[in-house]
Amino acid sequence: MRIGELSERSGLSRDAIRFYERIGLVGSQRSPNGYREFGAETVPWLDYVRTAQRLGFSLAEIGRHGEELRESPDSAEALSALFAEKIALVDAKMAELAALREELADRAGTGCPLRPDGS
């Protein structure tokens, strides 16, 4: 299918599809007249990419694990391992944000909140 049809079927703009192609998330073949031709498997893969992004995975992470996930995108074992890694990162970020919030709360209402000791 050409990029226009892929755009319609996936809900992504042509520019987004070109970008994904440029960074290696999707591939195409060039027809003799120069048009990009995408396989039918590209539509579910793009849905998968969008879902992974909504779950907090970056395009770089999707690209790093893309080959293994493309071959078995519903592999519970592989996905569970990736999710466990992402949960650990989210937990670390939440702890970091909680510590930052506590420090901000401690400094709020002090005479000079930007002093190194907070007083």
DRENDRENZA-471121 format. One record per atom (N, C-alpha, C, O, CB): residue number from 1; atom name; x, y, z. Coordinates in steps of 0.1 Angstrom, whole numbers, plus 5000, padded with zeros to 4 digits. Glycine has a CB too. Example, Ala and Ser with C-alpha at 12.3 -4.5 7.8 and 13.67 -1.06 7.14 Angstrom:
# residues 2
 resi name   c1   c2   c3
    1    N 5132 4943 5078
    1   CA 5123 4955 5078
    1    C 5132 4967 5078
    1    O 5142 4967 5085
    1   CB 5113 4955 5090
    2    N 5128 4978 5071
    2   CA 5137 4989 5071
    2    C 5129 5000 5079
    2    O 5134 5011 5080
    2   CB 5141 4994 5057
***
This chain:
# residues 119
 resi name   c1   c2   c3
    1    N 5008 4988 5000
    1   CA 5000 5000 5000
    1    C 5009 5012 5000
    1    O 5020 5012 5005
    1   CB 4990 5000 5012
    2    N 5004 5023 4994
    2   CA 5011 5035 4994
    2    C 5010 5043 5007
    2    O 5001 5040 5015
    2   CB 5007 5044 4982
    3    N 5018 5053 5008
    3   CA 5018 5061 5021
    3    C 5005 5067 5024
    3    O 5001 5068 5036
    3   CB 5029 5071 5020
    4    N 4997 5072 5014
    4   CA 4984 5078 5017
    4    C 4974 5068 5023
    4    O 4967 5072 5032
    4   CB 4979 5084 5004
    5    N 4974 5056 5017
    5   CA 4965 5046 5023
    5    C 4970 5042 5037
    5    O 4961 5040 5046
    5   CB 4965 5034 5014
    6    N 4983 5041 5039
    6   CA 4988 5037 5052
    6    C 4984 5048 5062
    6    O 4981 5045 5074
    6   CB 5003 5035 5052
    7    N 4985 5061 5058
    7   CA 4981 5072 5066
    7    C 4967 5071 5071
    7    O 4964 5072 5082
    7   CB 4984 5085 5059
    8    N 4958 5068 5061
    8   CA 4944 5067 5064
    8    C 4941 5055 5073
    8    O 4934 5056 5083
    8   CB 4936 5065 5051
    9    N 4947 5044 5070
    9   CA 4944 5032 5078
    9    C 4951 5032 5092
    9    O 4945 5026 5101
    9   CB 4950 5019 5071
   10    N 4962 5039 5094
   10   CA 4968 5039 5107
   10    C 4964 5052 5115
   10    O 4966 5052 5127
   10   CB 4983 5039 5105
   11    N 4959 5062 5109
   11   CA 4956 5074 5116
   11    C 4968 5083 5118
   11    O 4967 5093 5126
   11   CB 4949 5071 5129
   12    N 4979 5080 5112
   12   CA 4991 5088 5114
   12    C 4993 5097 5101
   12    O 4988 5093 5090
   12   CB 5003 5079 5116
   13    N 4999 5108 5103
   13   CA 5002 5117 5092
   13    C 5013 5111 5083
   13    O 5020 5102 5087
   13   CB 5006 5131 5096
   14    N 5013 5115 5071
   14   CA 5024 5110 5062
   14    C 5037 5114 5067
   14    O 5047 5107 5066
   14   CB 5022 5116 5048
   15    N 5038 5126 5073
   15   CA 5051 5131 5079
   15    C 5055 5121 5090
   15    O 5067 5118 5091
   15   CB 5050 5145 5084
   16    N 5046 5117 5098
   16   CA 5050 5108 5109
   16    C 5054 5095 5104
   16    O 5064 5089 5109
   16   CB 5037 5106 5119
   17    N 5048 5090 5093
   17   CA 5052 5077 5087
   17    C 5066 5079 5081
   17    O 5074 5070 5083
   17   CB 5042 5073 5077
   18    N 5068 5090 5074
   18   CA 5082 5092 5069
   18    C 5092 5093 5080
   18    O 5103 5087 5078
   18   CB 5082 5105 5060
   19    N 5089 5099 5091
   19   CA 5098 5100 5102
   19    C 5101 5086 5107
   19    O 5112 5083 5110
   19   CB 5092 5109 5113
   20    N 5090 5078 5110
   20   CA 5092 5065 5115
   20    C 5101 5057 5105
   20    O 5109 5048 5109
   20   CB 5079 5058 5117
   21    N 5099 5059 5092
   21   CA 5107 5052 5082
   21    C 5122 5056 5083
   21    O 5131 5048 5083
   21   CB 5102 5054 5068
   22    N 5124 5069 5085
   22   CA 5137 5075 5085
   22    C 5145 5069 5097
   22    O 5157 5067 5097
   22   CB 5137 5090 5086
   23    N 5138 5067 5109
   23   CA 5145 5062 5121
   23    C 5145 5047 5122
   23    O 5150 5041 5131
   23   CB 5139 5068 5133
   24    N 5139 5041 5112
   24   CA 5140 5026 5111
   24    C 5129 5018 5117
   24    O 5130 5006 5119
   24   CB 5152 5022 5117
   25    N 5118 5025 5122
   25   CA 5107 5018 5128
   25    C 5098 5010 5117
   25    O 5092 5000 5120
   25   CB 5098 5027 5136
   26    N 5097 5016 5105
   26   CA 5090 5009 5095
   26    C 5099 5009 5082
   26    O 5107 5018 5081
   26   CB 5076 5017 5092
   27    N 5096 5000 5074
   27   CA 5103 4999 5061
   27    C 5093 5000 5049
   27    O 5082 4996 5051
   27   CB 5112 4987 5061
   28    N 5099 5003 5038
   28   CA 5091 5003 5026
   28    C 5100 4999 5014
   28    O 5112 4999 5015
   28   CB 5085 5017 5023
   29    N 5093 4996 5004
   29   CA 5100 4993 4991
   29    C 5096 5004 4982
   29    O 5085 5010 4982
   29   CB 5096 4979 4985
   30    N 5105 5008 4973
   30   CA 5102 5018 4963
   30    C 5098 5011 4950
   30    O 5104 5002 4945
   30   CB 5115 5027 4960
   31    N 5086 5016 4945
   31   CA 5081 5010 4932
   31    C 5089 5017 4921
   31    O 5096 5027 4923
   31   CB 5066 5013 4931
   32    N 5088 5012 4909
   32   CA 5095 5017 4898
   32    C 5093 5032 4896
   32    O 5101 5039 4891
   32   CB 5092 5010 4885
   33    N 5081 5037 4899
   33   CA 5078 5051 4898
   33    C 5082 5059 4910
   33    O 5079 5071 4910
   33   CB 5063 5053 4895
   34    N 5088 5053 4919
   34   CA 5094 5061 4931
   34    C 5085 5061 4943
   34    O 5089 5067 4953
   34   CB 5097 5074 4927
   35    N 5072 5056 4942
   35   CA 5063 5056 4953
   35    C 5068 5046 4964
   35    O 5073 5036 4961
   35   CB 5049 5053 4949
   36    N 5066 5050 4977
   36   CA 5068 5041 4988
   36    C 5057 5031 4988
   36    O 5045 5034 4986
   36   CB 5069 5048 5002
   37    N 5061 5018 4990
   37   CA 5051 5007 4991
   37    C 5053 5000 5004
   37    O 5064 4995 5007
   37   CB 5052 4997 4979
   38    N 5043 5000 5013
   38   CA 5044 4994 5026
   38    C 5036 4981 5026
   38    O 5025 4980 5020
   38   CB 5038 5004 5037
   39    N 5040 4972 5034
   39   CA 5033 4959 5035
   39    C 5021 4961 5044
   39    O 5021 4970 5052
   39   CB 5043 4948 5040
   40    N 5012 4951 5043
   40   CA 5000 4952 5051
   40    C 5003 4951 5066
   40    O 4995 4956 5074
   40   CB 4990 4941 5047
   41    N 5014 4944 5070
   41   CA 5018 4942 5084
   41    C 5022 4955 5090
   41    O 5023 4956 5103
   41   CB 5029 4932 5085
   42    N 5024 4966 5082
   42   CA 5028 4979 5088
   42    C 5017 4985 5096
   42    O 5020 4992 5106
   42   CB 5032 4988 5077
   43    N 5004 4983 5092
   43   CA 4993 4989 5100
   43    C 4992 4984 5114
   43    O 4992 4992 5124
   43   CB 4980 4986 5093
   44    N 4992 4971 5117
   44   CA 4992 4967 5131
   44    C 5005 4970 5138
   44    O 5005 4973 5150
   44   CB 4990 4952 5132
   45    N 5016 4971 5131
   45   CA 5028 4974 5138
   45    C 5028 4989 5142
   45    O 5032 4992 5153
   45   CB 5040 4972 5128
   46    N 5022 4998 5134
   46   CA 5021 5012 5138
   46    C 5011 5013 5150
   46    O 5013 5022 5159
   46   CB 5016 5020 5126
   47    N 5001 5005 5150
   47   CA 4992 5005 5162
   47    C 4999 5001 5174
   47    O 4998 5007 5185
   47   CB 4980 4996 5160
   48    N 5008 4991 5173
   48   CA 5016 4986 5184
   48    C 5026 4997 5189
   48    O 5027 4999 5201
   48   CB 5024 4974 5179
   49    N 5032 5004 5179
   49   CA 5041 5015 5183
   49    C 5034 5026 5190
   49    O 5039 5031 5201
   49   CB 5048 5021 5170
   50    N 5022 5030 5186
   50   CA 5015 5040 5193
   50    C 5011 5036 5207
   50    O 5011 5044 5216
   50   CB 5002 5044 5185
   51    N 5007 5023 5208
   51   CA 5003 5018 5222
   51    C 5015 5018 5231
   51    O 5014 5022 5242
   51   CB 4998 5004 5221
   52    N 5027 5014 5226
   52   CA 5039 5014 5233
   52    C 5043 5028 5238
   52    O 5047 5030 5249
   52   CB 5051 5008 5225
   53    N 5041 5038 5229
   53   CA 5043 5052 5233
   53    C 5034 5056 5244
   53    O 5038 5063 5253
   53   CB 5042 5061 5220
   54    N 5021 5053 5243
   54   CA 5012 5057 5253
   54    C 5016 5050 5267
   54    O 5013 5056 5277
   54   CB 4998 5052 5250
   55    N 5022 5039 5266
   55   CA 5027 5032 5279
   55    C 5040 5038 5284
   55    O 5046 5032 5293
   55   CB 5028 5017 5276
   56    N 5045 5048 5277
   56   CA 5057 5054 5282
   56    C 5070 5050 5275
   56    O 5081 5055 5280
   56   CB 5058 5052 5296
   57    N 5070 5042 5265
   57   CA 5082 5038 5258
   57    C 5085 5048 5248
   57    O 5077 5053 5240
   57   CB 5080 5024 5252
   58    N 5098 5052 5247
   58   CA 5103 5061 5238
   58    C 5104 5054 5224
   58    O 5105 5042 5223
   58   CB 5116 5068 5242
   59    N 5105 5062 5214
   59   CA 5108 5056 5200
   59    C 5121 5049 5200
   59    O 5122 5039 5193
   59   CB 5107 5067 5189
   60    N 5131 5054 5207
   60   CA 5144 5048 5208
   60    C 5142 5034 5214
   60    O 5148 5024 5210
   60   CB 5154 5056 5216
   61    N 5135 5033 5225
   61   CA 5133 5020 5232
   61    C 5125 5011 5222
   61    O 5128 4999 5221
   61   CB 5125 5022 5245
   62    N 5115 5016 5216
   62   CA 5107 5007 5206
   62    C 5117 5003 5195
   62    O 5116 4991 5191
   62   CB 5095 5015 5201
   63    N 5125 5011 5190
   63   CA 5134 5008 5180
   63    C 5144 4997 5185
   63    O 5148 4988 5177
   63   CB 5142 5020 5175
   64    N 5149 4999 5197
   64   CA 5159 4989 5202
   64    C 5153 4975 5203
   64    O 5160 4965 5201
   64   CB 5164 4993 5216
   65    N 5140 4974 5207
   65   CA 5134 4961 5209
   65    C 5125 4958 5198
   65    O 5118 4947 5198
   65   CB 5126 4961 5222
   66    N 5124 4966 5187
   66   CA 5115 4964 5176
   66    C 5116 4951 5169
   66    O 5106 4945 5166
   66   CB 5116 4975 5167
   67    N 5128 4947 5166
   67   CA 5130 4934 5159
   67    C 5124 4922 5166
   67    O 5117 4915 5160
   67   CB 5145 4932 5156
   68    N 5127 4921 5179
   68   CA 5122 4910 5186
   68    C 5107 4911 5188
   68    O 5100 4901 5188
   68   CB 5128 4909 5200
   69    N 5101 4923 5189
   69   CA 5087 4925 5191
   69    C 5079 4923 5178
   69    O 5068 4919 5178
   69   CB 5084 4939 5197
   70    N 5086 4927 5167
   70   CA 5079 4925 5154
   70    C 5077 4911 5151
   70    O 5067 4907 5145
   70   CB 5087 4932 5143
   71    N 5087 4903 5155
   71   CA 5086 4888 5152
   71    C 5075 4882 5161
   71    O 5069 4872 5157
   71   CB 5099 4881 5154
   72    N 5073 4887 5173
   72   CA 5063 4881 5182
   72    C 5057 4892 5191
   72    O 5060 4893 5203
   72   CB 5070 4870 5191
   73    N 5049 4901 5185
   73   CA 5045 4913 5192
   73    C 5035 4910 5204
   73    O 5033 4919 5212
   73   CB 5037 4922 5183
   74    N 5030 4898 5205
   74   CA 5022 4894 5216
   74    C 5029 4885 5226
   74    O 5022 4879 5234
   74   CB 5009 4888 5211
   75    N 5042 4884 5225
   75   CA 5049 4875 5234
   75    C 5048 4880 5248
   75    O 5055 4890 5252
   75   CB 5064 4874 5230
   76    N 5041 4873 5256
   76   CA 5038 4878 5270
   76    C 5052 4878 5278
   76    O 5054 4887 5286
   76   CB 5029 4869 5277
   77    N 5060 4869 5276
   77   CA 5073 4868 5283
   77    C 5082 4880 5280
   77    O 5087 4887 5289
   77   CB 5080 4855 5280
   78    N 5083 4883 5267
   78   CA 5092 4895 5263
   78    C 5086 4908 5268
   78    O 5093 4917 5272
   78   CB 5093 4895 5248
   79    N 5073 4909 5266
   79   CA 5066 4921 5270
   79    C 5066 4923 5285
   79    O 5068 4934 5290
   79   CB 5052 4922 5265
   80    N 5065 4912 5293
   80   CA 5065 4913 5307
   80    C 5079 4918 5312
   80    O 5080 4926 5321
   80   CB 5062 4900 5313
   81    N 5089 4913 5306
   81   CA 5103 4918 5309
   81    C 5105 4933 5306
   81    O 5110 4940 5315
   81   CB 5113 4909 5302
   82    N 5100 4937 5295
   82   CA 5101 4951 5292
   82    C 5093 4960 5301
   82    O 5097 4970 5305
   82   CB 5096 4954 5277
   83    N 5081 4955 5304
   83   CA 5072 4962 5314
   83    C 5078 4963 5328
   83    O 5077 4973 5334
   83   CB 5058 4956 5315
   84    N 5085 4952 5332
   84   CA 5091 4952 5345
   84    C 5102 4963 5345
   84    O 5104 4970 5355
   84   CB 5097 4938 5348
   85    N 5110 4964 5334
   85   CA 5120 4974 5334
   85    C 5114 4988 5334
   85    O 5119 4997 5341
   85   CB 5129 4972 5321
   86    N 5103 4990 5327
   86   CA 5097 5003 5326
   86    C 5091 5006 5340
   86    O 5092 5018 5344
   86   CB 5086 5003 5316
   87    N 5085 4997 5347
   87   CA 5080 4999 5360
   87    C 5091 5004 5370
   87    O 5089 5013 5378
   87   CB 5073 4986 5366
   88    N 5102 4997 5369
   88   CA 5114 5001 5378
   88    C 5118 5016 5375
   88    O 5121 5023 5384
   88   CB 5125 4992 5376
   89    N 5118 5019 5362
   89   CA 5121 5033 5359
   89    C 5111 5043 5364
   89    O 5114 5054 5369
   89   CB 5123 5035 5344
   90    N 5098 5039 5363
   90   CA 5087 5048 5367
   90    C 5088 5049 5382
   90    O 5086 5060 5388
   90   CB 5074 5042 5363
   91    N 5090 5038 5389
   91   CA 5092 5039 5404
   91    C 5103 5048 5408
   91    O 5102 5055 5418
   91   CB 5094 5025 5410
   92    N 5114 5047 5401
   92   CA 5126 5055 5405
   92    C 5123 5070 5402
   92    O 5126 5078 5411
   92   CB 5138 5051 5397
   93    N 5116 5073 5392
   93   CA 5112 5087 5388
   93    C 5102 5092 5399
   93    O 5103 5103 5403
   93   CB 5106 5088 5374
   94    N 5093 5083 5403
   94   CA 5083 5087 5413
   94    C 5090 5090 5426
   94    O 5086 5100 5433
   94   CB 5072 5076 5415
   95    N 5100 5082 5430
   95   CA 5107 5085 5442
   95    C 5115 5098 5442
   95    O 5116 5106 5451
   95   CB 5117 5073 5445
   96    N 5121 5100 5430
   96   CA 5128 5113 5428
   96    C 5119 5125 5429
   96    O 5123 5135 5435
   96   CB 5135 5113 5414
   97    N 5107 5124 5423
   97   CA 5098 5135 5423
   97    C 5092 5137 5437
   97    O 5090 5148 5441
   97   CB 5086 5132 5413
   98    N 5090 5126 5445
   98   CA 5085 5127 5458
   98    C 5096 5134 5467
   98    O 5092 5143 5475
   98   CB 5082 5113 5464
   99    N 5109 5131 5465
   99   CA 5119 5138 5472
   99    C 5120 5153 5469
   99    O 5121 5161 5477
   99   CB 5133 5131 5470
  100    N 5118 5156 5456
  100   CA 5118 5170 5452
  100    C 5106 5177 5458
  100    O 5108 5189 5462
  100   CB 5118 5170 5436
  101    N 5095 5171 5458
  101   CA 5083 5177 5463
  101    C 5085 5180 5478
  101    O 5081 5191 5483
  101   CB 5071 5168 5461
  102    N 5091 5171 5485
  102   CA 5093 5173 5500
  102    C 5103 5184 5502
  102    O 5100 5192 5511
  102   CB 5099 5160 5506
  103    N 5113 5185 5494
  103   CA 5123 5196 5496
  103    C 5116 5209 5492
  103    O 5118 5219 5500
  103   CB 5135 5194 5487
  104    N 5108 5210 5482
  104   CA 5101 5222 5479
  104    C 5091 5226 5490
  104    O 5090 5238 5493
  104   CB 5093 5221 5465
  105    N 5084 5216 5495
  105   CA 5075 5219 5506
  105    C 5082 5225 5519
  105    O 5077 5234 5525
  105   CB 5067 5207 5510
  106    N 5094 5219 5521
  106   CA 5102 5223 5533
  106    C 5107 5238 5531
  106    O 5108 5245 5541
  106   CB 5114 5214 5535
  107    N 5109 5241 5519
  107   CA 5115 5255 5516
  107    C 5104 5265 5514
  107    O 5106 5277 5516
  107   CB 5123 5254 5503
  108    N 5091 5261 5511
  108   CA 5080 5270 5509
  108    C 5078 5278 5522
  108    O 5077 5271 5533
  108   CB 5068 5263 5504
  109    N 5076 5291 5521
  109   CA 5073 5298 5533
  109    C 5085 5302 5542
  109    O 5083 5309 5552
  109   CB 5063 5291 5542
  110    N 5097 5298 5538
  110   CA 5109 5302 5545
  110    C 5113 5316 5541
  110    O 5108 5321 5530
  110   CB 5121 5292 5544
  111    N 5121 5323 5548
  111   CA 5125 5336 5545
  111    C 5132 5337 5531
  111    O 5130 5347 5524
  111   CB 5135 5342 5555
  112    N 5141 5328 5528
  112   CA 5148 5328 5515
  112    C 5149 5313 5510
  112    O 5158 5306 5513
  112   CB 5162 5334 5517
  113    N 5139 5309 5503
  113   CA 5138 5295 5498
  113    C 5149 5290 5490
  113    O 5151 5278 5488
  113   CB 5126 5294 5491
  114    N 5158 5299 5484
  114   CA 5168 5294 5476
  114    C 5182 5293 5483
  114    O 5192 5290 5476
  114   CB 5170 5304 5464
  115    N 5182 5296 5496
  115   CA 5195 5294 5503
  115    C 5198 5279 5503
  115    O 5189 5270 5503
  115   CB 5194 5299 5518
  116    N 5211 5275 5502
  116   CA 5215 5261 5502
  116    C 5210 5253 5513
  116    O 5207 5241 5511
  116   CB 5230 5260 5502
  117    N 5208 5258 5525
  117   CA 5203 5250 5536
  117    C 5188 5251 5537
  117    O 5183 5244 5546
  117   CB 5210 5254 5549
  118    N 5182 5259 5529
  118   CA 5167 5259 5529
  118    C 5161 5268 5540
  118    O 5149 5269 5542
  118   CB 5162 5246 5531
  119    N 5170 5275 5548
  119   CA 5164 5284 5559
  119    C 5166 5298 5555
  119    O 5162 5307 5563
  119   CB 5171 5281 5572
***
